[in-house]
Structure formats: structure tokens, C-alpha cells
Amino acid sequence: MCKSFIYNIIRKGKVILFLLILSLFIESYVLGLTVVSGESMMNSIRNNDRILVNKISYIFEKPARGDVAIFNPPIKGREDELFIKRIIAVPGDYFEITDNKLYLNGMAVTEEHVSINIYNRKEFKFLKGRVPKGYVYVLGDNRDNSNDSRVFGFVPIKNLKGKAITKVWPFVGIKSLAVHYEDNSNK
């Protein structure tokens, strides 16, 4: 009886150890929960919200307009930090922001998820241009409180670490984060 009891404990311990290693691998490299720090994505994502991130999505698919991406910013001295912003334009797209209005490939874009306070005007360097190959243009949904491509320019696609899929906490307001931008490119 003692040998079978010990054998069962060892067998169950191996299963638990395997499941623990598997879950750590999945959380580290495939799918994970991230706590958002900051208000640059309000009203879509608030400070301390928990979001589910697909960490392998950009290995198998190209970034798309409307994706909420986690990335290392192209800011000297801050390359190891993680930012969260919405992809607005992809390689080849022409973008322009005039009077708080976004234009993609010459067409005005309706952005119902965006928070803008027209009284808080800032000077930005990158308000129009064509996105080069290998890069994306990102903006925070809280346009008045976001350090984004208007400030630091294009983000290399190689810096993208994952795609935020959904907000999971707090339970009130669980929702998908992606929005759809029309593909009105004339590339």
C-alpha cells in the first residue's frame, strides 16, 4: 500500500509539474494577461485593466489597421518598455491628421472609440506621411494624453510583441478591442 501511494503521488506530481511548465510556456510566449498602466488608451482601456494578449499573432499575420498592439517604443532609452496603442496605418498607407480628424489614404476616418478634448492642443512632429515598409503608425485612443507616433514616429514591425485581444478585468466592460478601419488604400 505504501509503494502504490508513493507511486501515485509521484505520478500526479509529474502531471502537475508538466501542466505548470506548459502554462508558464503559454503565458510567456503564446497567450498572456497584461495589466495596463496609464491612460493613453482610454476609453477603450483604462489604467489597471487586465487584457488578454496574443503574443504570436504577428508571427503568423501582418499587423492590421485597428489592432491594439503591445510594442517596444522607438524611443532612445525606453526601448525595453512596453507601450500599448492602436495601429492606425500599415506599410504603404498615407495618413494625415488635420484639426483632430484622421485621414487614411485620402479618406476621412470615423473613430467612435477615440477620446479628444479639442481644448488641449499640442504640437506634434508626425501628423502626415506615408508609412514605410516594415513599420506601422500608432495612436492612443486618448489622443490628448498619449505618447504615440505623432511624437516618436513610426514603429518597426519587429518591435510588435503582441496583439491585445480583449479586456478581461474588470468584468464590467469586457469587450473586444479591435476596430475596423476601411481598406481605402490606393497602393
Secondary structure, 3 states (H helix, E strand, C coil): CHHHHHHHHHHHHHHHHHHHHHHHHHHHHCEEEEECCCCCCCCCCCCCCEEEEECCHHHHCCCCCCCEEEECCCCCCCCCCCEEEEEEECCCCEEEEECCEEEECCEECCCCCCECCCCCCCCCCCCEEECCCCEEEEECCEHHHCCCHHHHCCEEHHHEEEEEEEEEECCCCCEECCCCCCCCCCC
